[in-house]
Amino acid sequence: MTEPARDPGLQPERTRLAWRRTTLSATVAAVLAAKTALHGSTSAAGVVACAACCVLWLGFLLVAHRRIRALAVPGRPSALTPRQAAGAVLCTVAVALCAAALVV
């Protein structure tokens, strides 16, 4: 039995846009964290939290870029692997925690 032809519609495009929006949000959080950490009196803890935010942002950017590229391939896109999903969640939560630590 052959698989019916897939009508991709706009779903892959919406998913790519969602990844881009999330990447933009992470970028804004990392930039605000850097601004908060480096503005005014700079403490060692602030610099470490800022560096952690930047490294985590780069990790999320890598996961998002790979996913966006996978969605751009014609035909049925591959499923998001559990490792990629865990990496994206870990980076997102860790950036939020680092940013919260900078604010408090």
C-alpha positions in Angstrom: 0.0 0.0 0.0 1.4 3.4 -1.0 1.3 6.4 1.2 -1.0 9.2 -0.1 0.7 12.3 -1.3 1.2 14.8 1.4 -0.3 18.2 1.1 2.0 20.3 3.2 -0.1 23.4 3.2 1.2 26.1 5.5 2.0 23.9 8.5 5.8 23.7 7.9 5.9 27.5 7.3 4.0 28.2 10.5 6.4 25.9 12.4 9.4 27.6 10.9 8.0 31.0 11.9 7.3 29.7 15.4 10.9 28.6 15.8 12.0 32.0 14.5 9.8 33.9 17.0 11.0 31.8 19.8 14.6 32.4 18.8 13.9 36.2 18.7 12.4 36.0 22.2 15.5 34.1 23.5 17.7 36.8 21.8 15.8 39.6 23.6 16.1 37.8 26.9 19.8 37.3 26.5 20.4 40.9 25.4 18.4 42.2 28.4 20.3 39.9 30.7 23.6 41.2 29.4 22.4 44.8 29.7 21.3 44.2 33.3 24.5 42.4 34.3 26.9 44.9 32.7 25.0 48.1 33.5 26.0 50.0 36.6 27.9 48.1 39.3 29.2 44.9 37.8 29.5 41.9 40.2 31.1 38.5 39.5 27.8 36.7 39.9 26.2 39.1 37.3 29.0 38.5 34.8 28.7 34.7 35.3 24.9 34.8 34.9 25.3 36.9 31.8 27.9 34.5 30.3 25.6 31.6 31.1 22.7 33.3 29.4 24.8 33.9 26.3 26.0 30.3 26.1 22.5 29.0 26.6 21.2 31.3 23.9 23.8 30.0 21.5 22.7 26.4 22.3 19.1 27.3 21.7 20.1 29.0 18.5 21.9 25.9 17.3 18.8 23.7 18.0 16.4 26.1 16.3 18.6 26.6 13.3 18.9 22.8 12.8 15.1 22.5 13.1 14.4 25.3 10.7 16.7 23.7 8.2 15.0 20.3 8.6 11.6 21.9 8.0 12.8 23.6 4.8 13.5 20.3 3.1 10.9 19.4 0.5 8.6 16.5 1.4 7.8 15.3 4.8 10.0 16.9 7.5 11.7 14.6 10.0 10.3 14.5 13.5 11.9 16.5 16.2 14.2 14.1 18.1 13.8 13.8 21.9 17.4 15.0 22.2 16.6 18.2 20.3 13.4 18.8 22.2 15.2 18.3 25.5 18.0 20.7 24.4 15.5 23.4 23.5 13.5 23.0 26.7 16.7 23.0 28.8 18.1 26.1 27.1 14.8 28.0 27.4 14.3 27.2 31.1 17.9 27.9 32.0 17.9 31.3 30.2 14.7 32.2 32.1 16.4 31.2 35.4 19.6 33.1 34.7 17.5 36.2 33.7 15.5 35.9 36.8 18.6 35.6 38.9 19.9 38.8 37.4 16.7 40.7 38.2 16.5 39.6 41.8 
